[in-house]
């Protein structure tokens, strides 16, 4: 598939079919993503892929904690979104809830939609991703390069994805079920599978600013 086409088609999918992606396809995606660039080629990303019964135990436990317990992420979420970031964030949430037909003041429906994050939108594969605790910002940049590479490769194979910060809120659960070493700091999760094209949530589309907002040319 043409690279521009893949970039244009990649998006966050929030409803999946139960069909599992063949293991050979998953392995190919992750193997090719190893070509992502990293500082001094340290390759700091660590990914733990849960499928089948393991995935069910993981999402069940995370969803239960989301309903009953307080978040305890390895990396705290931002608490303030100054402009223009706050506007982008609100527009994203508005687009999603409008696609699902959830009214702004329907607290019960919004709560149900929020909890869907913690079962990875029923994706058949859940990936928990992190880095060695001894690394900070520089290695996180490398993990970002790897993440984008992985998401684009998945799109090229017809595999839908959603990168999720919410799946990092209870890292102790992921460590226990997936055997993640203590030295790995959990950063985010990824839902992977085949898109349920009939789901209202997947009609959501978000806009992007023109490059001139983010990029300045000199000379």
C-alpha positions, -999 to 999 in steps of 0.1 A, spaced: 0 0 0 12 35 -8 27 53 22 6 84 18 -25 62 16 -15 43 48 -9 75 67 -43 89 55 -62 57 65 -46 52 99 -69 62 127 -80 51 162 -106 24 160 -129 20 190 -149 -11 182 -135 -44 170 -147 -77 156 -140 -108 178 -119 -124 150 -83 -128 160 -55 -116 137 -34 -146 125 -3 -150 147 20 -148 116 5 -115 106 10 -101 141 46 -114 142 53 -98 108 40 -64 120 61 -64 151 92 -78 134 91 -51 107 85 -24 133 119 -32 147 133 -11 119 120 20 137 148 45 145 161 50 180 189 70 197 222 51 192 200 21 181 192 13 217 157 0 207 141 7 241 105 -3 234 91 -34 252 58 -48 242 37 -76 257 9 -89 235 -21 -106 252 -45 -127 232 -72 -153 240 -77 -162 277 -48 -140 288 -63 -110 271 -96 -118 288 -81 -119 322 -61 -87 316 -91 -66 304 -114 -80 330 -91 -71 358 -83 -36 344 -120 -29 339 -128 -39 375 -101 -16 388 -113 12 367 -148 9 383 -136 4 418 -100 16 423 -79 47 419 -55 50 390 -18 44 398 1 49 365 39 46 362 38 79 343 12 105 356 -12 120 331 -10 157 324 -35 177 345 -35 209 325 -40 214 288 -32 250 279 -43 264 246 -44 254 218 -40 218 232 -71 220 254 -92 229 224 -78 200 204 -86 177 233 -122 189 237 -128 187 199 -116 151 199 -139 141 227 -168 160 211 -163 143 177 -163 108 194 -194 114 215 -213 129 186 -204 99 164 -218 76 191 -249 98 197 -240 105 233 -254 137 246 -231 160 266 -252 158 298 -260 121 296 -236 111 324 -246 74 324 -239 70 286 -206 89 289 -196 66 318 -203 35 298 -183 49 268 -154 57 292 -154 22 306 -151 8 271 -115 20 271 -105 -5 298 -117 -35 278 -97 -22 249 -129 -18 229 -132 -56 228 -101 -59 206 -89 -95 204 -53 -85 210 -41 -60 237 -5 -48 237 10 -33 269 41 -11 260 69 4 281 105 12 285 133 6 310 128 27 341 164 40 338 154 59 306 133 90 304 124 115 277 150 104 251 139 68 251 103 78 252 109 96 219 122 64 204 92 45 216 70 71 199 89 64 166 83 27 171 46 32 179 40 52 147 59 26 127 38 -2 142 5 15 137 12 22 100 24 -13 94 -8 -26 110 -29 -4 88 -11 -16 57 -21 -52 67 -57 -42 72 -53 -45 110 -71 -18 131 -55 -2 161 -60 22 189 -31 35 211 -45 39 246 -31 57 276 -60 43 297 -45 8 296 -15 21 315 -34 33 345 -31 0 364 4 -13 356 6 -37 385 -22 -57 370 -4 -59 336 28 -69 354 11 -98 373 -8 -112 343 18 -106 316 50 -111 336 62 -76 329 95 -70 348 96 -44 375 123 -25 356 99 -18 327 79 13 331 44 9 315 37 38 291 5 29 271 -15 1 256 -26 -7 220 -59 -24 210 -54 -45 179 -78 -64 157 -102 -60 128 -125 -30 127 -162 -34 134 -173 -11 106 -209 -12 118 -201 5 152 -211 41 156 -178 49 174 -159 41 143 -176 69 124 -156 94 144 -132 115 125 -108 141 139 -93 172 121 -57 183 118 -43 218 118 -23 230 87 14 223 90 21 260 93 6 259 128 32 234 140 61 240 117 81 272 111 104 276 81 134 300 83 156 311 54 
